[in-house]
Amino acid sequence: MFNALEVITTVVVGVMVGVEFSVAFVMNRILDALPEDSGQLGHAHGGRMLGAVMPVWYIGSLVLVGIWAVAGWHHHGTALVVTAGALLILSVVMSVLLLVPINNRNRTWTPDNRPADWKQQLNRWQRFHYVRVAVIIAAFALLVAALA
């Protein structure tokens, strides 16, 4: 049962990393290359869609890592799992303090109501997102190492 927990947790976190990596390095580039207002509308839609799903995914991943750390307290690799958990906590804190406020504004924007600095706000979100992606990649790598 413990092995199943390790694998499920690693897969859940790994898929989350893949989605966030794809947002950072694929989807945002596609949206930014669209003509006229299409990119901004795509960002707003993505903010609504992923803004509803990702909080559950981040918290769920953190809960799974916490269960793994407690259940495997005397197994090898626990320090790696605890460190991964700390990084996931950091990613949640970053999300709440830095990314969510921008996303909450962005998801309501249309070409008619967006602020003059909307591009700067999206660029700020993307910079914070790159850092968050690096943090969750590090957490995922630690979980993979803990499996070995």
C-alpha positions as CSV (number, residue, x, y, z in Angstrom):
1,M,0.0,0.0,0.0
2,F,2.8,2.4,0.8
3,N,4.4,1.8,-2.6
4,A,1.1,2.7,-4.3
5,L,1.0,5.9,-2.2
6,E,4.5,6.8,-3.4
7,V,3.7,6.1,-7.0
8,I,0.3,7.9,-7.0
9,T,1.8,10.9,-5.3
10,T,4.7,11.1,-7.7
11,V,2.4,10.8,-10.7
12,V,-0.1,13.4,-9.5
13,V,2.8,15.9,-8.8
14,G,4.5,15.0,-12.1
15,V,1.4,15.6,-14.1
16,M,0.8,18.9,-12.3
17,V,4.4,19.9,-13.2
18,G,3.7,19.0,-16.8
19,V,0.6,21.1,-17.0
20,E,2.3,24.1,-15.4
21,F,5.4,23.7,-17.6
22,S,3.2,23.5,-20.6
23,V,1.4,26.7,-19.5
24,A,4.7,28.5,-19.0
25,F,6.6,27.4,-22.1
26,V,3.9,26.4,-24.7
27,M,0.4,27.9,-24.0
28,N,1.5,31.4,-23.1
29,R,3.7,31.6,-26.2
30,I,0.8,30.4,-28.4
31,L,-1.6,32.9,-26.8
32,D,0.9,35.7,-27.0
33,A,1.3,35.1,-30.8
34,L,-2.4,35.3,-31.6
35,P,-3.6,38.4,-33.4
36,E,-5.4,41.4,-32.0
37,D,-7.4,40.6,-28.8
38,S,-7.4,36.8,-29.2
39,G,-4.4,36.3,-26.9
40,Q,-5.8,38.4,-24.1
41,L,-9.1,36.6,-24.3
42,G,-7.3,33.3,-24.3
43,H,-5.3,34.3,-21.2
44,A,-8.6,35.3,-19.5
45,H,-10.3,32.0,-20.3
46,G,-7.2,30.0,-19.2
47,G,-7.2,32.0,-16.0
48,R,-10.8,31.0,-15.3
49,M,-10.4,27.4,-16.3
50,L,-7.1,26.6,-14.6
51,G,-7.9,29.0,-11.7
52,A,-10.7,26.6,-10.8
53,V,-8.7,23.4,-11.1
54,M,-5.2,24.2,-10.0
55,P,-5.9,25.1,-6.3
56,V,-7.4,21.6,-5.8
57,W,-4.4,20.0,-7.6
58,Y,-1.8,22.0,-5.6
59,I,-3.5,21.3,-2.2
60,G,-4.2,17.7,-3.2
61,S,-0.5,17.2,-4.1
62,L,0.6,18.7,-0.8
63,V,-1.8,16.5,1.1
64,L,-0.5,13.4,-0.7
65,V,3.1,14.4,0.0
66,G,2.2,15.0,3.7
67,I,0.6,11.5,4.0
68,W,3.7,10.0,2.3
69,A,6.0,11.8,4.8
70,V,4.0,10.6,7.8
71,A,3.4,7.1,6.6
72,G,7.0,6.7,5.5
73,W,8.6,8.4,8.5
74,H,11.1,5.6,9.1
75,H,11.7,4.7,5.4
76,H,14.7,6.0,3.5
77,G,14.1,9.1,1.5
78,T,11.8,10.7,4.0
79,A,14.0,13.8,4.2
80,L,13.6,14.2,0.5
81,V,9.8,13.9,0.7
82,V,9.6,16.4,3.6
83,T,11.8,18.9,1.5
84,A,9.5,18.3,-1.5
85,G,6.6,19.1,0.8
86,A,8.2,22.3,1.9
87,L,8.7,23.3,-1.7
88,L,5.1,22.6,-2.5
89,I,4.1,24.8,0.5
90,L,6.3,27.5,-1.0
91,S,4.6,27.1,-4.3
92,V,1.1,27.5,-2.7
93,V,2.3,30.6,-0.7
94,M,3.7,32.0,-3.9
95,S,0.4,31.3,-5.7
96,V,-1.7,32.9,-3.1
97,L,0.4,36.0,-2.6
98,L,1.8,36.6,-6.1
99,L,-0.1,34.8,-8.8
100,V,-3.7,34.5,-7.7
101,P,-4.3,38.3,-7.3
102,I,-3.1,38.9,-10.9
103,N,-5.0,35.9,-12.2
104,N,-8.2,37.0,-10.4
105,R,-8.0,40.4,-12.2
106,N,-7.0,38.8,-15.6
107,R,-9.9,36.4,-15.7
108,T,-12.4,39.2,-15.8
109,W,-10.7,41.3,-18.5
110,T,-12.2,41.8,-21.9
111,P,-10.9,44.1,-24.6
112,D,-13.4,46.7,-23.4
113,N,-12.5,46.7,-19.7
114,R,-8.9,45.7,-19.4
115,P,-6.5,48.2,-17.7
116,A,-3.9,50.1,-19.6
117,D,-1.1,48.0,-18.0
118,W,-2.7,44.6,-18.7
119,K,0.4,43.4,-20.7
120,Q,2.7,44.4,-17.8
121,Q,0.5,42.5,-15.4
122,L,0.5,39.4,-17.5
123,N,4.3,39.6,-17.9
124,R,4.6,39.9,-14.1
125,W,2.4,36.8,-13.7
126,Q,4.5,34.9,-16.2
127,R,7.8,35.8,-14.4
128,F,6.3,34.6,-11.1
129,H,5.0,31.5,-12.8
130,Y,8.5,30.6,-14.1
131,V,9.8,30.7,-10.6
132,R,6.8,28.6,-9.3
133,V,7.4,26.1,-12.1
134,A,11.1,25.8,-11.0
135,V,10.0,25.2,-7.4
136,I,7.5,22.5,-8.3
137,I,10.0,20.8,-10.7
138,A,12.5,20.7,-7.8
139,A,9.8,19.2,-5.6
140,F,9.0,16.5,-8.2
141,A,12.7,15.7,-8.6
142,L,13.0,15.1,-4.9
143,L,10.0,12.8,-4.9
144,V,11.5,10.8,-7.8
145,A,14.8,10.6,-5.9
146,A,12.9,9.4,-2.8
147,L,11.6,6.5,-4.8
148,A,15.1,5.2,-5.5
